[in-house]
Amino acid sequence: MRARLEVLDVILGGVADGRCRRVVVVEGRVELPGTHAQRHVATHIAVDLPDHSLLGIGDDIALVRLRAEQIVLTDHDGVTTIEPDDMATSGPDPFADLEGHWLDHLNDPRCRIVPRIAMRVCRCLPAQRPLLVGIDRAGVDLEFTDRDDNIHRQRIPFAEACSEVGELGTQIRLLAGGPRYPMDRAALRP
């Protein structure tokens, strides 16, 4: 049987709480493993995501497997096709649970980081304060309003992907051109 799964990547916390950042559409074949296999997989799921409904697997609840054949990512930059093998090996973002806290802190008006990051994409700061609306292991999403009240979102990648909080802090300071990491705007402009 063929199936289509649509997953919304919603921002949790911060000024952009509840906004959809991107949509991932997975299309492929659905398989129904045997009851023993379903229960075995459910025990592994319960280690990281305990839920009482997993107890019903194999009785009144079925656990199916979707074999991805096509994956499409849609965000503010457009539509991108992703190879299923690439998605399978990418793993979850290590900062998903912390993103809201980081966004709250960095978007605080007393924090000077976001305006400095905005200088990477704007020749001068817009009238309204720019906002970070997303942070993940690969970069940040910046949103700003131009003089004509048009809202723009810009993805700014990190120099290196991050796997721990210390690396994330370093990459954000690099984007902001902190005192230990001088801002080389010419190197980042197209």
C-alpha positions in Angstrom: 0.0 0.0 0.0 1.2 3.5 -0.8 1.2 6.3 1.8 2.1 9.9 2.2 3.2 11.5 5.5 3.4 15.2 6.0 5.4 16.5 8.9 5.3 20.2 10.0 8.4 21.5 11.6 6.9 24.0 14.1 9.0 26.4 16.1 8.7 25.8 19.8 9.2 28.9 22.1 10.5 32.3 21.4 8.8 35.1 19.4 8.1 32.7 16.6 6.4 30.1 18.7 3.9 28.0 16.7 5.1 29.1 13.3 5.7 26.4 10.7 9.3 26.6 9.6 9.2 23.9 7.0 7.2 21.0 5.7 8.6 17.5 5.0 6.6 15.2 2.8 7.5 11.5 2.8 6.0 9.2 0.2 6.5 5.5 0.0 5.2 2.0 0.8 3.6 1.0 4.1 4.3 -2.4 5.5 2.7 -4.1 8.5 5.3 -6.2 10.3 4.2 -9.2 12.4 3.0 -8.7 16.0 6.2 -9.8 17.5 8.3 -7.4 15.4 5.8 -4.6 16.2 6.2 -5.2 20.0 10.0 -5.4 19.7 10.2 -2.0 18.0 7.7 -0.5 20.5 10.1 -1.4 23.4 12.9 0.5 21.6 10.6 3.5 21.0 9.5 3.5 24.7 13.1 3.9 25.9 13.2 7.5 24.4 9.5 8.3 24.1 7.6 6.5 26.8 3.8 6.5 26.2 1.1 4.3 27.6 -0.4 3.7 24.1 2.7 1.7 23.2 1.3 -1.0 25.5 -1.5 -1.6 23.0 0.9 -2.4 20.1 -0.1 -5.8 18.7 -3.5 -5.8 20.3 -5.7 -2.9 19.4 -2.9 -0.7 17.9 -0.7 -1.5 14.9 2.7 -0.1 14.4 3.4 0.2 10.6 6.6 0.9 8.8 6.9 3.5 6.0 9.6 2.7 3.5 10.5 6.1 2.1 10.8 6.4 -1.7 10.7 10.1 -2.0 11.2 12.9 0.5 10.5 16.6 -0.3 11.4 19.5 2.0 9.5 22.8 1.5 10.6 26.0 3.3 10.9 29.7 2.6 13.8 29.0 0.1 11.7 26.7 -2.0 11.3 22.9 -2.6 14.2 20.5 -2.2 14.3 16.7 -2.8 16.1 14.7 -0.2 17.5 11.2 -0.7 15.9 8.8 1.7 19.4 7.4 2.7 20.5 11.0 3.6 17.5 11.5 5.8 17.9 8.1 7.5 21.5 8.9 8.5 21.0 12.5 9.5 19.6 11.9 13.1 17.5 14.3 15.1 18.7 17.8 15.8 20.4 17.9 19.2 19.1 21.4 20.0 15.4 20.9 19.3 14.5 20.9 23.0 16.7 24.0 23.7 15.7 26.1 20.7 12.9 28.0 22.4 15.3 29.0 25.3 18.0 30.1 22.9 15.5 32.1 20.8 14.1 33.8 24.0 17.6 34.7 25.2 19.1 35.9 21.8 15.9 37.9 20.9 15.9 39.7 24.2 16.3 43.5 23.4 19.2 43.7 25.8 21.1 41.1 23.8 23.2 42.6 21.0 23.9 39.3 19.1 20.9 39.3 16.7 21.5 42.8 15.3 25.2 41.9 14.7 24.1 38.7 12.9 21.6 40.8 10.8 24.5 42.9 9.5 25.6 39.8 7.6 22.6 40.1 5.3 21.5 43.7 5.6 23.7 46.7 4.7 22.0 48.6 7.4 19.7 47.5 10.2 16.0 47.6 9.4 13.6 49.9 11.3 12.2 47.0 13.2 14.5 44.8 15.3 15.4 41.7 13.3 14.5 38.4 15.0 16.0 34.9 15.1 13.2 32.5 14.3 15.1 29.3 14.2 18.3 27.6 15.4 19.5 24.2 14.6 22.8 22.3 14.3 23.5 23.7 10.8 22.6 27.4 11.2 20.1 30.1 12.1 17.0 31.6 10.5 16.8 35.4 10.6 13.6 37.3 10.0 13.5 41.1 9.3 11.1 43.6 7.9 12.4 46.0 5.1 11.4 49.7 4.7 8.4 48.7 2.6 7.1 46.4 5.5 7.9 43.3 3.5 9.0 40.4 5.8 12.1 38.5 4.7 13.5 35.3 6.1 17.2 34.5 5.6 19.0 31.2 6.4 22.5 31.8 7.6 24.5 28.6 7.8 27.2 27.9 10.4 30.8 27.4 9.2 30.6 23.9 10.8 27.6 21.8 12.0 27.3 21.6 15.7 26.7 18.6 17.9 26.9 20.1 21.4 26.0 23.4 23.2 29.5 24.7 23.3 29.9 24.4 19.6 26.6 26.1 19.0 27.7 29.0 21.2 30.9 29.3 19.3 29.2 29.3 15.9 26.7 31.9 17.0 29.6 34.1 18.2 31.3 33.6 14.9 28.2 34.8 13.0 27.9 37.8 15.4 31.6 38.6 15.0 32.2 38.6 18.8 35.4 40.0 20.3 37.2 36.7 20.1 35.9 36.1 16.6 36.2 39.3 14.5 33.5 39.8 11.9 34.7 39.5 8.4 31.7 40.8 6.5 33.4 40.8 3.1 34.0 37.1 3.3 30.3 36.4 3.9 28.8 38.7 1.3 28.0 37.1 -2.2 
